[in-house]
Amino acid sequence: MKNRKPASVNLYPLTLPELQTENCTDTISDSLFQKLLKNEENEYLPSFLLDMNRVKKLEAYSHYLKYGGFPAICGDDSDENEKFDWLRDYVRTYLERDIRDLASFRDLEPFIKLQQYLALNTGTLLNSMSISRQLGINIKTVQRYIKYFEISYQAMILPAWAKNQNKRLVKSPKTHYMDHGVLQAVLNKRGGMTGNEYESAIIAEIYKQAKNVQSLAQFSFLRTHDGKEVDLLLEFADGYYAFEIKMANRVNQIDAKHLWGLENILDKPLKKAFLLSNDEETKYFDDKTIAVHAAMFLG
């Protein structure tokens, strides 16, 4: 029996490896993260400065953190204003055409309110009841609108990990905007990122890259009621990869404190834990915990 091709393909904004290409015929190299998912041997250089592709990776990374990953504004000669104009036009088109076709909304104002709320609160816990009270929108409408954001790939809903019944765990999900350029257009802002926006951008990138290699990883985050939080868990049949995400240019063992002791909480082995940041030095804190520059790991 011949192998069947997928009946459908989900197209996300470009990933960092894709952003490094110049045309559609260029070969797209797997990132270190994608090689990890494929169980290929990885070599983590002692410093990002030694990476032969550092310049290209940083260029793609800088573009991604500033404009997002939409192909229309990648690799062209448009200036910053034109790129942000395109993003604003995209948001308007999404609202005026795509979401109306998808959901048959008569009144877009409540949807726009929620869109702005989710952008402003990316990377935070999602509480539909609280949103309903703050925005004055019926809770069932809030839940329905959030689902439209998810199925139209504007945002991802990251569930809370809750497989340990003996540990008091937060059960509310988190929401992450899928593209930072779109987030800025929604909020009519540019320049600079908050820590939550950076976390969302990195988690969205990890999600896209995993989907591109057809990984079966289950995505979640972990937060205990006593303050321990892990930004991202990837679950496989044989264990977990854990991720802590920091926007800092320098990190140390203290920044990885929430990664310690995970083996005592998780129901499967911890395969490896990563601290992703803007620190160019690769640091091994123990045999399973490694700090690595986000652009080196994902580029």
N, C-alpha and C positions, 0 to 999 in steps of 0.2 A: 504494500500500500504506500503510495507516494505521500511525502510530507505535505501537509496542507499549509498554505500561507495564511496569516491572520486575516480574518474577515474585515477588520478595520484597524486603522493606525491612529493613535492619538498624537497630534502635533502640538508640542509645547514650544514656548520661546526657546531660542538657541541656547545651548550649553556652552561652557567655557571652551572645551575642545573645538566645538563648531565655530565659535567666534574667532578662533585663530586661523581659520581657512580663508582663502581669498576668492574662491569660486566653488561652484557645486561639484567640480571634478576633483578637487583636492581630497587627499586621504585624511580622514579624521582619526587621529590617534586617541586611544583610550587613556583616560586619566589614571593616576595611581589608584584612585578610589574604584574606578571601573575594573581595573585589573584585580583589585582585592575581591570584588564581587565575583569575578571569574576564577578565583582561586589561583591566580598567577603569582609568581614570585615577585615581590616588590622590594625595591631598594630605596630607602629613605635617606637622601643625602644629608650629611651633617649640617649643611647650610643651604638655604635656597639660593644663595649667591653662587653656588657651584653648579646650579642647574643650567645646562646648555641652552635650554629654551626659556630661560627666566624672563627675558625681555618680552617675548611674544605672549607668555602667560600673563605677565603683569599688564600688558596693554589690553588684553581681553578682559582681565579681571577689573581693571579700572573702568573700562567701558561698561561692563555689566553692572557694577555698583553705582554707576552714574545714570545710565540710560536703560538698563534692563537688557533683554535678549531678543527683541523683535527684529526680524531680518531687514525690514524696510529702512531701519536707521543704523544698520551696521555696514561698515566698509564703504560708505558713500562720501561725497564731498560736502554734504550739508553742514552748516555750522550748528552751534549749540542751540540757538534760538529756533532754528528750523526743526531740529530733532524734538525739542519740547513741544513745538507746534504740532508735529505729527502725533505725538503721544496724546495731546489734548484732543486732537481730531479723532483719534482712535477711541478714546473714552466716550466722546459724544456719539460716534457711530455705533458703538456697543450699546449705549443707552437708547438711542433713537431708533435703531433698526434691529440689532441682533436680539436684545433682551425682550423687545416687544414681540418679535416673531416667536421667541422661545416660550414666553409666559403669557402673552396676550394681555399685558398690563394696560389698564385705562389711565391710571394715574401713576406717573413715575416718581413723584416727590418722595413718598415713603421709601422707595427703593434707593433713591439717591442719598437720602439721609443715612440709610444702613450702609451703603457703599462707602461713604465718607467716614462713618463710625468704624467700620472694619479696617480701613486704611490707617486711620489714626491710632487704632489699638491693635495693629498687627503684632503677633508674637505674644499676645496675652490670653488669659483664660476666657473662654466663650461662655457667657451666661445669658441665655435667651430671655429669661425673666427680667434681668437687670436692664438689658437692651430695650425691652418692651417698655419698661417704666421710663427710661431716660428719653427715648425717642417718641413716646406716645403712639406706638404701633402695636396692634394686637399681637400677642405672643405667637399664635399660629401663623400669622403673616410673617413675622420675623423668621420663624423656623423654615417656612416655605421659601422666603427670599434667600436665606443662607444656602439652601440647597441649590438654588439657581446659580449662585456664585460658584459653588463647588462644581457643578456639572458643566459650567461654561469655562472652567479652568481659570477663573479670576482669583480664586483663593483655594487653599487646601485646609481641610479640617483635620487636625492632628489629634487622634484620640489619646486619652491618658492610659498608661499601662496599669493594669489592676489585677494581676494574676496571683498576687500574694495576699491571701485572706487574713494573714496574721499581722499585716502591716497597715497602718492607717495611711491611705493614699488618696490624693486628690483625684476625683473622677471626672471633673469637667474637662472638655477638650480645649485645645488651643486653635486659634486661627492664624494662618500665615498667608499674606498676599504672595501670589506667584511671580510677580514681576515688579521690581522696584521702580522702573520707569513709569509704569501705569499707576503705581501708588502715588508717585509725585504728581502726576497729572490730575489724579482724583483730588488731591489736597491742594493743588495749585501752588506747589513749592518746588524748590530746586536747591541743590547744594547741601552737603553734609548728610549724615545718617545718624539716627539714634541707635542705641544698642539693640533694641527690639527689631528695628528695620534691618539691621545687619544680620541678626539671627534668622529672620525670615528669608532674606536673600540667599543665605548659605543653605538653609534647609530646603528651599525651593530648588536650588541647584543640585543638591544631593538627590532629591526626589526625581528630577528630570533625568539625571544621568542613570539612576537605577532603572527607570522605566525604559530608557533607550537600549539597555542591554538585557531587557526582559527579565530583570531580577524578580524573584518571588518574595523579596523581603517585605515584612509587615512593619509599618512605620508607627511609632508612638513616642510619647515623652513620659518621664516619670517625675512625680513630685510627691513627697511625703508631707504629712501635716507638721512634722517637726523641722521642716525647712530644707531638706535635701532635694535637689532638683537636677535632673539630667535632661539636657535640651532635646536629645534625639536618641531613640533606640531603634535599631534595625534587628528584627527577629528572624532567625532562620531555624530550620529543623534541628540543627545541632548547636545553637547558641545565639549570642547577641553581639553586635557591635554597638558601642556607646559613643556619643559625641557631646562634648561641651564646646560652646562657641563663644569666643571673646573677640571684641573688635580691637583690643589692645595691641600696641606695637611690641610690647615685651610681656612675656608670661613666665610664671614659675610654678612650683608645686602647689602653692596655695590656690592658684587658679583652677587646679584640677581636683580640688578637694571633694567635689560632689561625685567624682568618679571612683573614689576609694570606697571599698566595702560593698560594691554592687553585688558581688558574689553572694553576699548574705541576704540579699533581697530577691534576686532574680530566680526563676524556676529552671533555668538552663545555664550552662557555662557562659562566662564572659569571654568571648574570643579575643577581643582587643578593644581598647578605649582610646579615643583621639581627642586631643584639645586642639581645635582649629582657631587660628588667630592670624594677625599680621606680623608676627615675630618670625624673622628670617632664619633663626637658629632652630634646628631640629633638636628636640630634647627628649630623652628617654627617662621617665620617672620610675619605671619598674619594667618587668618583662612584658607587661601587657599595655602599659599606658605611654603614649607618645604624643608630644606636642609638635605640630607641623604647620607651616604656613598654608593658609587655605588655598592660595593660588597654586602652590606646588602640588598639593594633594588633589585638587579638583581641576587643574588646568591641563 
